[in-house]
Amino acid sequence: MTRRHRMGYLAAVLVIVVSMMMPTLAWAKYRASGSETNVFQTRVLGTPGRPACTGLGALSVTLTWTAASGAVTYELGEDDNPGGPYTFDDVGTGLSETFGISSGDHYYVVRAVNHNWRGPISAERRVDGFLFLTASCPGP
């Protein structure tokens, strides 16, 4: 093996080692020819309306909310304490969700989702589950 071949192999190994150790770099170049108009838009996910109780059953409840701008789907958050921290579940594209609850107080919020973005949470709705197999939603 000649010295030239050894240097070529060494250079190839060096390129491989350096590429594995360095983060991927990206370059971008902006060029304006003077005839384009650049417009940048900001989109903000809206806040859904406070959940309302529309149906009460034997320890089940249906919560409904108003649509939020920019929403693709919604997440319903629930916790046993006012103010959370809430555990969120994806509830899809609809504007209501029916589910069973256990006895005690439960607090619900809704937030809009658009792919990986989550919007602000709605105002909280309290739902009371009673031992007599009923549920109620106190407050306005």
N, C-alpha and C positions, 0 to 999 in steps of 0.2 A: 504494500500500500504506500503510495507516494505521500509526500508531505501535503500536497494539494488536496488529496482525498481526505486526509485526517483533519485538515482545517475545515473542509466542507461538512464533515460529520459533526465536528465540534460546534460549528455555527448552527447546524440544525438542532442539536441537543440544546444549545443555549436559547434558541428561539422558543422551543417547546417549554423549557423550564420557566422562562420569563413569562410566557403567555399563561401558564398555569398559576403563577403567583400574582400577576397584575390584574386588577379589575378590568372589565371590558370598557373600552373607551369608545365614545361616539363623537363624531364631528358633524356639525351642521353649518351650512353656509347660506346666508340670506343675500339675495341679489334683487334689487329693484330696478326695473327698467324705466320707471317714471309713469307708466300708464295704469298701474294697478292701484286699487284702493284696499287698504288693509282694514278689516273690521274684526275686532275681538269682542266676543260676547261672554258674559258671565251668567251662568244659570244657577239658581238657588232652589233647592227643594223646599216646597211650602210645608206648613205644619197642618196636619189633619185636624178636624174639629174634635172637640172633647167627646169621647165615647158616650153614647146615650143608651140606656136600657130600653129595648123595644119588645123584649119577650122574657118573661120569667116563668120557670117551670120548677119541677121537683129538683132542686139544687142544680139547675141549669139556667143559663142566662144568654141572651143574644145582645151583643153590643154592636152598635152602628156608629159610623163616623162620616164626616163629609170629606170629599176628595181633597187631596193636596196637589198643588201645581208641581209638575215634573215627576210625579210618582209613577213608577212602573209596578211596584208591589207595595205591600204594607207589612209591618211587623207589630204584633201586639205584645206589650210588655206587662208583666204581672209580678206583684210582690205582696207579702203579707203586712208590710209596713208602709205608711204613707211616705212618699218621696223616694221609694226604692231602697236599694238598687234593684232594678227590674230585670227579670229574665225574659228575653225576647224570643218569640217564635214567629216564623214566616207564616202569614195567613193568606198569601196570594194577592190577587188583583181586586178582589171584592171589597165592598165597603161595609161588611158586617161579618160577625163570627159568632157561632153558637157553640157553647162548651159547658161542661159540667164543672161545678165548684164544690168544695168541701165547706163545712161549717166554719164560721169565723169571718173576719173582714179580709177583703181582697182589694187591691188597688191596681187599676189598669190604665195604661197609656198606649197611644198609637204613634208610630213614626213612619214617614214615607221612605221608600227605598228606590234607588235608581242605580242598578248594577252594584257597584261597590260603595256607593255613597248613601249615607243615612242622614235624614233630615232631623230637625229638632223634634222633641217629643211633644205630644199634645198635653192639654190640661188633664189632670188625673180624674178618674171616675172610681168611686168606692162602691163595692158590691158586698152586701152582707149575706152570708149563708147561715141559715138557722137550723137548729137541730130538728125542727118540725118539717124538714124536707122542703123548705121554701127559700127563696132568695129575694132580696129587695135591693133597690138602688136609691138610697136616700139622697136628698139634695136635688138641686135643679138640673 
